[in-house]
Amino acid sequence: MSDTFLYTTPNDPRAKPLIDELIQEYDSRYGTFFNAEGAAAELNRYPAEAFAPPVGNFLLLLRDGETIGGGAFKHYDAQTAEFKRIWTRADLRRQGLARKLLVELEAQAARQGYSRIYLTTGFRQPEAVGLYLNYGYTALFDVSVDPEVYKTLPFEKDIRHLAPVVPTIDARPPLRVAAASH
């Protein structure tokens, strides 16, 4: 059993199982609560280019060549990447795959110059809320209030500590110490 990450595009045929399962899951939890057209309308809200470098990225997690999870990010502001579509296949949950996706997406966002993550999840996704709270995300809402009051639950995380270290080249000539004269 071999898990690998693949950076690609939402239009990649290997992304279809992920997106189809996302639509099914969101429709089963929310129906037309957010949109009369259901989850498909939300997932089609952003063009594939929004999840393309240099401002975004789209990630699949493959196991022996089969899509088992994924996630994406897009530009939110100059310092912030917005995570979207983080998902693991329903029959493979509780194996740490979502955390594995978060770690990789955070690292990639940092490599692309972002220092902060913003994301939202729905009020009927307590598993996602637990994941984000347990993995260092700060809730931007009162967690003691019934989440249905908010509908959409926003989170943030500072990822400055993940910024790649870039060696600097000093163009100045080295200092030379002059011989002391007596």
N, C-alpha and C positions, 0 to 999 in steps of 0.2 A: 504494500500500500504506500503510495507516494503522493504527497500533497505538494502542489506547486502554485505559484502566483503567476498570473498572466495579465499584463497591462494591454488593454485592447480598447474597443469601442462598444457602446451599447448596440451597434448594428452587427456585431460579430454573431454569427449563428450559434456560437457556444454560450452567448448571453441569453438566448431565448428561454431555456428552462428556468433560469433565475427570474427573469421578468414575468414569465407566465405564472410561476408560483407566487411571486410577490402580488400580482393582481388578484389571484385567487384568495390568498390570505387576507389582504386588505379588504376585499369585497366581503369576505365572511365576517370580518370584525366590524366593519363600518358601513357596509352597504352603500347607500347614496348619501350618507351623513354629510360628507364634505363636498360632494359633487354629484349632480344628478346622473352623470355618466359613469360613476364609480371610479375605481382605482386606475383604470386605463387612462382616464383623462389626466390624472395627476402625474402618472409616469410619462406621459407624452407631453407634459407641460414644457419641458426643456429640450432643446435640440441636442442631438448627439455631440455637436461641437462644443457645447457647454462643459462637457466632461473630457475635453481633449487638452493635452499640453499646449502651451506652457501654463495655462491658468487652471486646468482641471486634469482629471484622470479617471479611468474606469478600470476596475480590477476584478478579475475572476479568480476564484480559488478552485483549482482542479485537483481531483483525486483520480489517479490513473487515467487521465485524459477526460474525465467526466466532470461537469460543472457541479460543485457542491455548495458554492457560496459566492458572494461578491459584494462590491460596494463601489462608491464613486465619490468624487468631490468636484466642486466647481468653485469659481471665484465668488467670494462674498464681498470682500473689500481688500484693500492693498495688503493687509496683514492676515486676513482670515480666509480660510478655506471652509466651505460648507459641505459637510458630509451628507450624502444621500444614498438611498437604496442599499443599505447594509443588510445583508440577508444570508442565512444559511438554510440549506435544505431541511425541511421539517423532520424527516426521519433521521437526521444526523445531529440534532440539537443536543445540548448539554455535554459537548465534547471539547469546548473551548475554541470552537471555530470562529465565532463572532469576535472574541477577544483577539485571536490571531489576525483577523481582518483589520480590526481597529489598529493594532500595532503597526501593521504594514502600511495602512492608509496614512496614519500619523507620520511615519517615517518618510513616506513619499511626499506628503504635503510639505514637510520641513525641507526636503531636498529641492522642492520647487519654490522655496523662499517664503513659505507661510510660517507665522509664529503663533497662530491661534486657530482653534477649530470651533466652529459653530455647527450645531445640528438640532433637529427637532424630531420628536417621535409623537405618535398619537396617544391619546389618553387611554386607549384600550390595549396598550402594549406594555404591561408591567414588567415583562422579561427584559425589554429594551431599557426601561427606566432603571431596573436593577443593575444591568450591565454597565450603563454609563456612570451611575453613582459609584459602583464598586471599582471602576477603572479610572477614577480621578477626574471625572467631569463634574462641573459645578452646575447645579440646577438653577435656572434663571426664573424660577417660580417657587412658590411656597409649597414644599413637599408635604406639609401637614394638611393641606386642603385637598378635597376630592378632586382628582385630576380632570374629571369631566367638566369642571368649571372652566378650565383653561382650554380644553379641546386639543390644542397643540402644545407640547411641552418642550421648551427650548433648553439647551445645555451649551456650555462652552468649556474649553480646555486650553491652557497655555502650553505650547509645545516649543518654546524658545530653547529649552534644554536639548532638543533634538537637532538643532541647526548644525549642518555639517561644518566642521572646522576647515576653513580655507587658509592655507598658508599665505602669509603676506611676504611680499618681496620689497625690501627696502632699497630704493634706487640710489640712496646716498652712499658715497664712498665710505669705507671704514675709517674710524677715527685713528689718527696716528699720534702717538705720544712723542713729542719732540724731546730730544736729549736735553737734560738740564745743563746749563752752563754755569760754571763757578767763577 
